[in-house]
Amino acid sequence: MNLLEEQVYTNGTNHQRSLVLAYVLWFFLGQLGIHRFYTGRVGSGIAQLLLGVIGYLTAWILIGWLFLFILWIWWFIDIFLIPGMCREPR
């Protein structure tokens, strides 16, 4: 057991997040950034939430597609970032 794990267990809390739950949240609610809230990335979760809401609300005037395109690229990249987000304590 390394020093970080020892500190987590001695405090009586285990901050490890479920990888499966993070991927489920990513798949179903990822365009709202919910998986980032779950992994402790509140700032980027708010950014994804805003991109999604603004993008979907303004898609009918075409500017929203730019927001959604950025969000979808970020959402795809998160596939590879989720394991690290779950391992890293926040």
Short mmCIF file of the C-alpha atoms (twelve columns), coordinates in Angstrom:
data_MODEL
# 
_entry.id   MODEL 
# 
loop_
_atom_site.group_PDB 
_atom_site.id 
_atom_site.type_symbol 
_atom_site.label_atom_id 
_atom_site.label_alt_id 
_atom_site.label_comp_id 
_atom_site.label_asym_id 
_atom_site.label_seq_id 
_atom_site.Cartn_x 
_atom_site.Cartn_y 
_atom_site.Cartn_z 
_atom_site.pdbx_PDB_model_num 
ATOM 1  C CA . MET A 1  0.000   0.000  0.000   1 
ATOM 2  C CA . ASN A 2  1.508   3.320  -1.002  1 
ATOM 3  C CA . LEU A 3  1.425   6.488  1.062   1 
ATOM 4  C CA . LEU A 4  -1.600  7.968  -0.727  1 
ATOM 5  C CA . GLU A 5  -3.701  4.829  -0.238  1 
ATOM 6  C CA . GLU A 6  -2.644  4.706  3.391   1 
ATOM 7  C CA . GLN A 7  -3.761  8.318  3.923   1 
ATOM 8  C CA . VAL A 8  -7.118  7.650  2.280   1 
ATOM 9  C CA . TYR A 9  -7.830  4.600  4.413   1 
ATOM 10 C CA . THR A 10 -6.604  6.143  7.664   1 
ATOM 11 C CA . ASN A 11 -9.017  9.039  7.198   1 
ATOM 12 C CA . GLY A 12 -11.846 6.544  7.003   1 
ATOM 13 C CA . THR A 13 -12.929 7.588  3.528   1 
ATOM 14 C CA . ASN A 14 -12.325 5.923  0.214   1 
ATOM 15 C CA . HIS A 15 -12.360 8.445  -2.616  1 
ATOM 16 C CA . GLN A 16 -12.033 5.891  -5.407  1 
ATOM 17 C CA . ARG A 17 -14.816 6.259  -7.931  1 
ATOM 18 C CA . SER A 18 -16.443 3.456  -9.878  1 
ATOM 19 C CA . LEU A 19 -15.096 3.221  -13.415 1 
ATOM 20 C CA . VAL A 20 -18.246 1.461  -14.633 1 
ATOM 21 C CA . LEU A 21 -20.527 4.119  -13.171 1 
ATOM 22 C CA . ALA A 22 -18.384 6.872  -14.688 1 
ATOM 23 C CA . TYR A 23 -18.711 5.269  -18.140 1 
ATOM 24 C CA . VAL A 24 -22.466 4.796  -17.709 1 
ATOM 25 C CA . LEU A 25 -22.819 8.469  -16.769 1 
ATOM 26 C CA . TRP A 26 -20.576 9.409  -19.696 1 
ATOM 27 C CA . PHE A 27 -22.678 7.412  -22.150 1 
ATOM 28 C CA . PHE A 28 -26.136 8.508  -21.031 1 
ATOM 29 C CA . LEU A 29 -25.532 11.982 -19.546 1 
ATOM 30 C CA . GLY A 30 -22.101 12.866 -20.888 1 
ATOM 31 C CA . GLN A 31 -23.332 15.668 -23.098 1 
ATOM 32 C CA . LEU A 32 -24.356 17.435 -19.906 1 
ATOM 33 C CA . GLY A 33 -20.990 16.787 -18.206 1 
ATOM 34 C CA . ILE A 34 -22.480 14.671 -15.422 1 
ATOM 35 C CA . HIS A 35 -19.564 12.215 -15.509 1 
ATOM 36 C CA . ARG A 36 -17.198 15.103 -14.798 1 
ATOM 37 C CA . PHE A 37 -19.223 16.157 -11.764 1 
ATOM 38 C CA . TYR A 38 -19.064 12.554 -10.537 1 
ATOM 39 C CA . THR A 39 -15.273 12.416 -10.883 1 
ATOM 40 C CA . GLY A 40 -14.810 15.729 -9.074  1 
ATOM 41 C CA . ARG A 41 -14.137 17.959 -12.080 1 
ATOM 42 C CA . VAL A 42 -16.820 20.516 -11.300 1 
ATOM 43 C CA . GLY A 43 -15.372 23.363 -13.368 1 
ATOM 44 C CA . SER A 44 -15.121 21.371 -16.579 1 
ATOM 45 C CA . GLY A 45 -18.482 19.764 -15.782 1 
ATOM 46 C CA . ILE A 46 -20.070 23.207 -15.714 1 
ATOM 47 C CA . ALA A 47 -18.335 24.053 -19.001 1 
ATOM 48 C CA . GLN A 48 -19.708 20.905 -20.661 1 
ATOM 49 C CA . LEU A 49 -23.149 21.556 -19.208 1 
ATOM 50 C CA . LEU A 50 -23.152 25.088 -20.613 1 
ATOM 51 C CA . LEU A 51 -21.882 23.935 -24.019 1 
ATOM 52 C CA . GLY A 52 -24.624 21.329 -24.180 1 
ATOM 53 C CA . VAL A 53 -27.472 23.536 -23.031 1 
ATOM 54 C CA . ILE A 54 -26.469 26.526 -25.161 1 
ATOM 55 C CA . GLY A 55 -25.731 24.278 -28.125 1 
ATOM 56 C CA . TYR A 56 -29.074 22.496 -28.064 1 
ATOM 57 C CA . LEU A 57 -31.024 25.699 -27.409 1 
ATOM 58 C CA . THR A 58 -29.366 27.546 -30.307 1 
ATOM 59 C CA . ALA A 59 -29.032 24.684 -32.797 1 
ATOM 60 C CA . TRP A 60 -32.065 25.948 -34.683 1 
ATOM 61 C CA . ILE A 61 -30.209 29.166 -35.570 1 
ATOM 62 C CA . LEU A 62 -27.142 27.138 -36.614 1 
ATOM 63 C CA . ILE A 63 -24.682 28.721 -34.144 1 
ATOM 64 C CA . GLY A 64 -25.489 25.966 -31.682 1 
ATOM 65 C CA . TRP A 65 -23.910 23.356 -33.934 1 
ATOM 66 C CA . LEU A 66 -20.505 24.942 -33.265 1 
ATOM 67 C CA . PHE A 67 -21.017 24.529 -29.510 1 
ATOM 68 C CA . LEU A 68 -22.214 20.964 -30.001 1 
ATOM 69 C CA . PHE A 69 -19.300 20.085 -32.281 1 
ATOM 70 C CA . ILE A 70 -16.827 21.255 -29.612 1 
ATOM 71 C CA . LEU A 71 -18.759 19.364 -26.959 1 
ATOM 72 C CA . TRP A 72 -18.841 16.131 -28.997 1 
ATOM 73 C CA . ILE A 73 -15.080 16.206 -29.581 1 
ATOM 74 C CA . TRP A 74 -14.505 16.791 -25.858 1 
ATOM 75 C CA . TRP A 75 -17.037 14.055 -25.037 1 
ATOM 76 C CA . PHE A 76 -15.170 11.589 -27.284 1 
ATOM 77 C CA . ILE A 77 -11.784 12.456 -25.727 1 
ATOM 78 C CA . ASP A 78 -13.275 11.773 -22.294 1 
ATOM 79 C CA . ILE A 79 -13.506 8.067  -23.240 1 
ATOM 80 C CA . PHE A 80 -9.750  7.920  -22.723 1 
ATOM 81 C CA . LEU A 81 -9.578  10.308 -19.744 1 
ATOM 82 C CA . ILE A 82 -12.180 8.655  -17.501 1 
ATOM 83 C CA . PRO A 83 -9.869  5.940  -16.079 1 
ATOM 84 C CA . GLY A 84 -7.407  8.588  -14.904 1 
ATOM 85 C CA . MET A 85 -10.187 10.751 -13.517 1 
ATOM 86 C CA . CYS A 86 -11.476 7.801  -11.461 1 
ATOM 87 C CA . ARG A 87 -8.031  6.885  -10.113 1 
ATOM 88 C CA . GLU A 88 -6.958  10.380 -9.187  1 
ATOM 89 C CA . PRO A 89 -8.414  11.559 -5.868  1 
ATOM 90 C CA . ARG A 90 -10.137 14.935 -5.855  1 
# 
